[in-house]
Structure formats: C-alpha cells, structure tokens
Amino acid sequence: MAEHAQDTPRPDRLEAGEREVVSFRPAPISLAIGPLWFWAGLVVAASAGAATHARWDPERRVWPVLASLLVLVGVLRLGWEIAYWFGARYRITDRRAYSGTGVLTRRHLHIPLDRVQHVNVVRRVRDRLAGVGSVGVATAGTGGTELWWVMISDPHRIADAVRSAAERARHARETPAPGPVAPVEPTPAPRRPVVIGLTGTIASGKSTAAGIFRDLGCLVIDSDAQTRAALDRPDVRDTLASWWGRGVLDREGRVDRKAVAGIVFNDPGQRQRLEKLVHPLIRASRADLIEKAHAAGKRVVVVDAPLLLEAGVNRECDAVVMIDAPRDQRLRRVADRGWDDAELTRRESAQWPAGRKASAADSVVMNDGTIGALRAKLTDALDRIMSAPPRPAHHGPSGMTG
C-alpha cells in the first residue's frame, strides 16, 4: 500500500484481515444541493420562457419544444447525479481511509491510517442549512488535503471516527510485535517513561502539538479517542440506553455523543453518573498503554486530555505542558465549527481560565506563529523536562479523565 492517496487496482475491496469500521456515502440531499446552481438556472430559464412565450410565440409552437428540452436536460442531470450518488463509496477500515467515486471512470483514493496527520470538517452555509458537511483527510508532509468525503451526514462524527481509527493504527505501529527469545545476557529493566500531560485553551492547536510530540518519538495517548472507545463498548452502550432510552443511540446503534452531551452538559448529577461508569475504563486503558510503553522502552508518554487539570489527570503526570494562542486566532479556528465569540466563551466557562491553567503547568507554549516555530518551542520544552531531576513515581488513579 502506498503512503499517500493514490490509484490502486481494486482498493474498494477489503484486504485479507482488514476490518471495516464504517461505510457510508454522500447524504441523499446532495442530489439537490450539489448541483444547486444548475437547478437554479434551469428554474430561471423555465420561468423566463413561460412568462414570455405568449409574446414571441403566440401560436405556442416553439415553447412546448423548448420546455420539453428543459425537462429532458433536467431528467438527464438528475439521472447523472443519482448514478454518481449510487457509485460513491466512502469507507473507514482499521487500516485506511478510502473514497471511491465516478460513473464512467472510477477514482479510488486511500490513505493509510497510521499516516493521517490532519482531519478537517468544512461546512458552508448551504451545508449547515441542509445538515451536511465535508470531511478532508491529510497526511504528514503534504501541501494540502488529499482525500475528501463530500456532503455527508454528521461530518463531525465521521471526523471523530477517523481520528480514533488513526490513533489506534499509530499505536499498533508503535507497539513492537513479540519476536523469538534469544539467549542474551540479562539487561537492566527499561526506565519508567516520563509522562507529560498536554492541555490547552480551546482551539489553541493542541492536536497539532500532539502530532509534533508524536513526530519527536513520544507515545501520545488521546483521551478523546479513549472516551470514544469506551462509549463504543457494548456494555457501556446498553447501560446508557437503559438509563436514558434508545434516543441516545444513532441509526447504527452506537452511542450518539451529541445526545449524551445534551443530557449531561446541564445536569451535574447525570454527568457524575456517566463519569463513574466511563472513567475507570479510561484510567485502566491509559495505565495499560503506559505499561506497554514502559515495556517497549519508550522514554516519553504524552497524555493529550482537554480537561487534564480540571479532571485531576495531571496527578498521573511528571510534567504538564499547556498550549495557548491569541484569542483572535482561536476565534478564526472555531469559526469552522460554526461557533461565534459567545459560543467560545460559553465553552470556555466549563474549563479552568487560561491563567489558572498556566499557573498549574510546568511549561506554557504560545502557538502564535508557524508550525515550525511551534515545533521548536515544544522541542525546547521537552528537552527541559527530560533534563529536570526525576520525580518520585506517583502514577495513581485520578478522579476523572479529560
């Protein structure tokens, strides 16, 4: 399999041992809003002809022919759009993200999940009105987005699924496979890895920072991905459905995170109920990953958790790095999510203020420049943390996860 999106002989088929995570296609409403300007032009042409035919075609010999042609053009275009819709196939497997499109000529694109660097959601005004959006996937070292899933339903859920699958794929790549045991001289056990907690303000570039830490050789634990994995467990799903009804499940029978958020956001009692169910699972998963990193000889583990400090996960960490950015830059970033200044303020009110986070962090990195500048700052912060005197081991359970 090639490293970047490319043409392959039959990539629409699953390879031996490959498992499909989710399969989908553009939303049906894309048949109408995709060629929106075409339909608008057709309506304008028909309206203009109907309004003027009495003057320039009093015997009505030409207008019926033109009207028939307009109808034929519309039917042909609709048929083409339907054929394109039926031919579009989008898929996430445990190995890759895939897009297959085209009617007369098929275009197959795929990206190995362990190479995914960025996942973007784009929702134009008409997309928001129609309840759809487009998801773009890019790999490291490229100049743009290589694969697009266009006009799909619930694009944020699909983007989350890609990020989660990509994290699992990277973890599988980074975890060494067991090999044959050879008779060697006893060697000292590897030192316990340094555990760094990564937090930040909303839209400060924390995910980019996590990717840079990963490139620097750190094992990154994505707490959001762990939360999604916990909610996907059948026992958790059944428990939530018994508490709050089948309305918390989506059409595919999985937990609808937006529905759950709507329940727990304004109800502290229900939030605590959910945390008592899910957080022990996440803590166990995090401890297992750190133990595997220890066995594999990893020197640094980064715990990427939005609510790292609020939830007390920093008690499991040797150091905390906070990412911040100027508010105007963060506002531009959250505009892609459909948020305005008021919505950003509302979301921030559920977290510690930036000043309090900064006072609790060992290193504060301001992301106000290029990615190269951010990489340099994070490299310096990592060097300072690694050169600091080791702290006593203290990795016990925390109250919650971010």
Secondary structure, 3 states (H helix, E strand, C coil): CCCCCCCCCCCCCCCCCCCEEEEECCCCCHHHHCCHHHHHHHHHHHHHHHHHHHHHCCCCCCHHHHHHHHHHHHHHHHHHHHHHHHHCEEEEECCEEEEEECCCCCEEEEEEHHHEEEEEEECCHHHHHHCEEEEEEEECCCCCCCEEEEEEECHHHHHHHHHHHHHHHHHHHHCCCCCCCCCCCCCCCCCCCEEEEEEECCCCCHHHHHHHHHHCCCEEEEHHHHHHHHHCCHHHHHHHHHHHCHHHECCCCCECHHHHHHHHCCCHHHHHHHHHHHHHHHHHHHHHHHHHHHHCCCCEEEEECCCCCCCCHHHHCCEEEEEECCHHHHHHHHHHHCCCHHHHHHHHCCCCCHHHHHHHCCEEEECCCCHHHHHHHHHHHHHHHHHCCCCCCCCCCCCCCC
